Amino acid sequence: MRYAETGFDLEIDLSRGSIERVESDPKLTQLHLGGLGINAKILWDRVPAEAEAFDEDNLLIFGAGLLCGTAAPGCNRTIVSTFSPQTRLMAYSMMGGFWAPELKYAGYDRVIIRGRSPELAYLWIHNDKVEIRDASHLRGKGAIETAECIRRELKQPEAQVAAIGLAGENRVFYASIEQGRSSASRGGIGAVMGDKGLKAIAVRGTKDINIARPAEFMALCDQIWKYIKFREEHPIQNVIPIIAGLGSPQEMKLFDEKWHTTNFMWGNSRTRRKDFWNEEVEKSWKEMQESVRTRLISCYNCSLKCGATITVPGIPTYMMKCYSKLTYTMAAYSDLEFGFKIAQRATEYGVDGFSAPQVMAFALELHEAGILTDADFPGMPADVEGRFFWLLDRIVRREGIGDALADGVYWAARKIGKGAEAFDHNTIKKHEQLPLKLGMLNPVYYLMYSTGEKMNITQIEGQFPQEPFRTREEREDFVSDWIQVPHEKFKRYLLDWEPRGEKSNPHYPTIEASCDIVDWQEKMHYLDDALGVCAGLSSFPLKPPYHIHNFPAFISSATGLQMDEAAVWQAATRNRTLLRAINVRRGMRRADDKPPEDHWKKRFPDLEAKLLDGYYKMKGWNSQGIPTKASLHELGMDDVAEDLEQRGIIGNGQS
């Protein structure tokens, strides 16, 4: 018997119209745990390195995390993996809600999709009954509307539906997959789903999941709930409100947006409005948010209520969470009411709420610069809010200038030419980043921005504070109960980190300390993405309930596999190394590991080179950021080493 996981995958070939229930290899669980790790292994084994995002050979994998569907609090993440049309590297995006637990209850750990349907279709999974159904009547419908139509059609009001909107159908490079209370947005995975002619996947399950040692597992779950309650009553001191608690930043609950609006950049990531926030703005924004926020909501088996249902008069209700309430507002130099309005349409269309606003702001900046003219925007309204709605409609339909903009800032700039490339200043590996530009180089963030395979800082940063506390007393207070650290040295790193002087940015944390901090933070994200744990309860917040010291007990009691901290840490290392190998095989090298040139005003090229060298060495990679034969062997990845060696990516004589 398999514990925690079902032991079965669904293999769907849309070109042939075939459906297979396939038993999975239990060894993969021991090596990669689940979720992102096993998704990556499948992509490595089965998708040719030369395959493009829109090739039939490219796979689209919906993987439930190992602990999804169990009683473990906040374990609800679906990890969607494929190859990105935007970056041409591996893309993976997590969505919360209820979809992954429902898939497990239907009897499957993942859905692996290949090929391309000759006609628009949707997939219906109801326990052992799996069908590829006609979706021609859903063409052009919004993602939320599609889910409602499918539930009515199936007479299954409790079915969980992941769907694309018009952006996915038209292969917009930053199209998302929307699912009730969450979405999988980054990297254009919705475009791959649209290319495969798959409008939606609906799932309903009523089976059980077995736990190896249920009493022990439930006792661990009880500890998590108690800690969550404790943290609700004892938020972190001396930090901004959005990171004082647990969960995704509680922005649907909070009204104070001074930190984001005065520190993040507006427009096409160009303008910092340091004096924007005042009492009048706060009062107005609070009234606006309270008037449209129907209720706060949570994902499966979680009490934190990070999201909210939003109902703007005259507009259908939709769900919103976290920073996405600000992305359109700040890109358009507008107000919160506009942000709530356009986000509903964008959700129906199915576009990434981080990329889409930047692309539209980029287009208007090109217009202001004369690179694009009125002839490129026929019929565009004169007001900025109207222009954003107009551009969004053109992008998702790939009409006129929208066809170029649908490929994202990097590709659009090169397609438009005439100097547009200079306005592409906030992408990493061809992917739009958070609109944040800073002063002094931060060595930890330099490494995270440069080297992360997700190309998205919120999936790398986390448990180590973003900046030093002002006083030694504050630092000592913070580390006094910091049980989550994997090693005592991290307490010393924080205690010694000062706002000014010799032990401040850019020369502190030191190269060694910076590498250690980044390694810890990204490993926790990789564990979350394998187990299906919400980052808001583990890798992202300060002092979370899940950490490296209790994960082994959760994994062992759930699965029956005996894994200590060293084994769990090695699994995270293996997954992280595999993702790097996948992208290296597709051409990524050291030259690609860099942040936007203007991300920091004060840069230090020699230090940055040493930081990369130190990070690569710690990871067991060579000077080009390629895993060495020796490090791959140590992780039991000789097959990966052999492939890279046959391709000439690593040499025969490499140790």
Salt bridges, closest charged atoms under 4 A:
GLU5 OE2 - ARG2 NE 3.06
ASP9 OD1 - ARG110 NH1 2.80
GLU11 OE2 - ARG46 NH1 2.79
ASP13 OD2 - ARG16 NE 3.30
ASP13 OD2 - ARG114 NH1 3.37
ASP45 OD1 - LYS41 NZ 3.34
GLU50 OE2 - ARG647 NH1 3.08
GLU56 OE2 - ARG116 NH1 3.63
ASP57 OD1 - ARG114 NH2 2.88
GLU102 OE2 - ARG204 NH1 2.59
ASP128 OD1 - LYS207 NZ 2.62
GLU131 OE1 - ARG133 NH1 2.97
GLU145 OE2 - LYS141 NZ 3.43
GLU153 OE2 - ARG133 NH2 3.70
GLU153 OE1 - HIS137 NE2 2.59
GLU158 OE1 - ARG204 NH2 2.69
GLU169 OE2 - LYS199 NZ 2.59
ASP195 OD2 - ARG116 NH2 3.01
ASP195 OD1 - ARG171 NH1 2.69
GLU216 OE1 - ARG213 NE 2.76
ASP222 OD2 - LYS226 NZ 3.26
GLU233 OE2 - LYS229 NZ 3.34
GLU251 OE1 - HIS260 ND1 3.39
GLU257 OE1 - HIS260 ND1 3.05
GLU257 OE2 - LYS325 NZ 3.30
GLU287 OE2 - LYS283 NZ 2.74
GLU337 OE2 - LYS341 NZ 3.35
ASP352 OD2 - ARG186 NE 2.86
GLU365 OE2 - ARG270 NE 3.17
ASP374 OD1 - HIS367 NE2 2.77
ASP393 OD2 - ARG345 NH1 3.16
GLU399 OE1 - ARG394 NE 3.88
ASP403 OD1 - ARG398 NH1 2.96
ASP407 OD1 - ARG398 NH2 2.72
ASP407 OD2 - LYS415 NZ 2.96
ASP424 OD2 - ARG414 NH1 3.11
GLU453 OE2 - ARG576 NH1 2.92
GLU453 OE2 - ARG580 NE 2.71
GLU474 OE2 - ARG470 NH2 3.07
GLU476 OE2 - ARG472 NE 3.33
ASP481 OD1 - LYS543 NZ 2.51
GLU488 OE1 - LYS491 NZ 3.47
ASP496 OD1 - ARG472 NH1 3.73
ASP496 OD2 - LYS503 NZ 3.84
ASP516 OD2 - LYS489 NZ 3.13
ASP519 OD1 - LYS523 NZ 2.97
ASP519 OD1 - LYS619 NZ 2.68
GLU522 OE2 - ARG576 NE 3.15
GLU522 OE2 - LYS619 NZ 2.25
GLU565 OE2 - HIS549 ND1 2.84
ASP593 OD1 - LYS429 NZ 3.05
ASP593 OD2 - ARG580 NH1 3.05
ASP598 OD2 - HIS425 ND1 3.38
ASP598 OD1 - LYS437 NZ 3.04
GLU608 OE2 - ARG603 NE 2.72
ASP613 OD1 - ARG590 NH1 2.80
ASP638 OD1 - HIS633 ND1 2.87
ASP639 OD2 - LYS41 NZ 2.93
ASP643 OD2 - ARG585 NH1 3.30
ASP643 OD1 - ARG647 NE 2.76
GLU645 OE2 - LYS629 NZ 3.01
